Amino acid sequence: MNFLKTIVGISLFGISNAFGAVDVPDEPVDTIAIDEIEITANRLVNFTNGAKIQKIYQSEIIPYNSSNLSELFSQVTTVSVKSYGISGLSNISLRGMTSKHTAVLWNGFNLQNSMNGGHDMNCIPSFLIDEIDIQYGGSGALFGSGAVGGVIHLISSLKLNEGIDIRYNQSYGSFSNFFEGLKFNISNDKTASSTRIYHKSGENDFEFVNTQEFGKPKVKQQNSSALQYGILQSNLFRINENQKIITNIWAQSLYREVPAMMTNTNSLANEYSELFRFSTLWNRNTEFNSWFARVYLNYESLIYKDPLIGLISEMDNSSFVSEIENKFTISNNFIFNTGLNYNFEQVETQNYSKTNSRNRTALFTSIKYINNSNTFTSVLSFREELVNKAFTPLTLSLNSKYFITKYVNINSTVSKTYNYPAFNDLYWNPGGNPGLKNENGWSEDLGFGILLKNNSRQLLLGITVFNSNLENMVVWLPTTSTYWTAENVEKLWSRGIESQINYNYKLNKLYIGIDLKYSYIKSTYEESENTESVSVGKQLLYIPYHKGNGILSLTYKWINLKYYQNYTGERFITKDNSQSIAPFWIADLSLGSNVKLKNSEIHLNFKINNIWNATYQVMAFYAMPLRYYSISLSYNFNKPFN
């Protein structure tokens, strides 16, 4: 991958020059220091009060550094993960919606693919991410199209005054899976630079029980290898006490074979993808006013080959985003945020009759109210978009949070949601429909939380009920010809309940942690024009009614033991719910040690996946491995500058 070599050179140049920059005289300090996460994700930090947000911190992500985000989401959340095998496409969805209704943001920029509206979590190494925030519920007024079921916020952060920080990760596991990653950070009070280089490969030739063959024999997976490598270069420059510039360059290459389904005999299909992402952010912060200006450039290419049928399909997807927003405080009770966003998308593929593009311009604003006692917060947000010279209906949301006592709070969200049709729905040849309407609807939720703690114990209880309605849902229907076509024909109604119990206890040098999550989701097709009658009132495909997980963690001195238990209920694979795939329980066990030295740490971890050797399917007829193993080593060196 030639462009990766170029990016490596740019990255090394960035490191060498980050600390050779000319010092700018400091201006008088007239502001409170703003956290780097807040600079990257201003709206997430300041204007999502009242929304349910699950935070996954760096300490929880590090054990998954040798894998991609799909495995992490499967084990520590109750979001719906749709994996086509251990290395195949892996989409996620929230609250009974589909993957195109879940926005995925990296440092504030939307990664959803313009062609299909989703994003493959098996393409994102956990090694690149420092914090994850899962925001449940609609948030179109804040984050635009696609934020219907929720938003996944992925944050790669930088910090000043960390000195030299080096992390090296290596792991080896079953099916010849190997990962190697190096993260090199260097920073002082003016600049920070971070380079992350990674390589991941695997044959993925695991044994599985083929439930579709007579006698259900054990067979070995074929044509399932994968090779991934890339680099993320980040730089932060503090111009003065009030201004900073942050840049990111992410380049990646991924080759993977596409295995056959259990119902087929063999496959030689494969795909090769490349991506290049560049972003820059300028921030100016004063006592009552903060400016944020961002630019983002994204290019993705994919070549899919299937020699058995002589198919070669090429796709190029590019986008450009520019955005400016201003956060200003007018009193102790009111904070305003206003911004302007421009988004250009373009797709070129032989599957369309021509190269297609889309221009979107959005004006958004939020008003945040905080009462004098800081016990009540409410945020009202609006967004208006101009898409290819046509205005869309005004989108709005209202989030509120109220502390009944110091330990008890209630929160609520009401949001109007929308989603633009994906390019495949509009322009695929044949069957695309350029006349499709936007999907739109409403989302509401109400939550209740309790947090009790003392010096040795902490108990967190949370429960949320939600309701979402979506109209003009795009589906593909058969025609009188030999192909299908996209139409706005269905209404979707999703409702349910989410709960969590988290308990932590400390006894001398022993730490005990218990985390339990459960969700019940009923997501059904509703009556509307042209809706297939057999699907009315039936559960959405691949959305289980019941999903839950539990994590038991025991830490004594430098040894840690974790047991993960996950349950996924029955999932229907036909619209009339006449066929389904069985529910399953999956358990994993990890044993790790963490040895701290003067300026460094050594972490060794051994993990058993699918410890009870369960036979299961996430997507119908796609094989998943039986019991398998991995061992990983992580070395971290940190030395602050004097």
Secondary structure by P-SEA (a helix, b strand, c coil): caaaaaaaaaaaaaaaaccccccccccccccccccccccccccccccccccbbbbbccccccccccccaaaaaacccccbbbbcccccbbbbbccccccccbbbbcccccccccccccccccccccccccbbbbbccccccccccccccbbbbbbbcccccccbbbbbbbbccccbbbbbbbbbbbbcccbbbbbbbbbbbbccbbbbbccccccbbbbbbccbbbbbbbbbbbbbbcccccbbbbbbbbbbbbbbbbbbcccccccccbbbbbbbbbbbbbbbbcccbbbbbbbbbbbbbbbbbbcccbbbbbbbbbbbbbbbbbbbbccccbbbbbbbbbbbbbbbccccccccbbbbbbbbbbbbbbcccccbbbbbbbbbbbcccccccccbbbbbbbcccccccccbbbbbbbbcccccccccccccccccccccccccccccbbbbbcccbbbbbbbbbbbbbbccbbbbbbccccbbbbbccbbbbbbbccbbbbbbbbcccbbbbbbbbbbbbbbbbcccccccccccccccccccccccbbbbbbbcccbbbbbbbbbbccccccccccbbbbbbbbbbbbbbbbbbcccbbbbbbbbbccccbbbbbccccbbbbcccbbbbbbbbbbbbcc
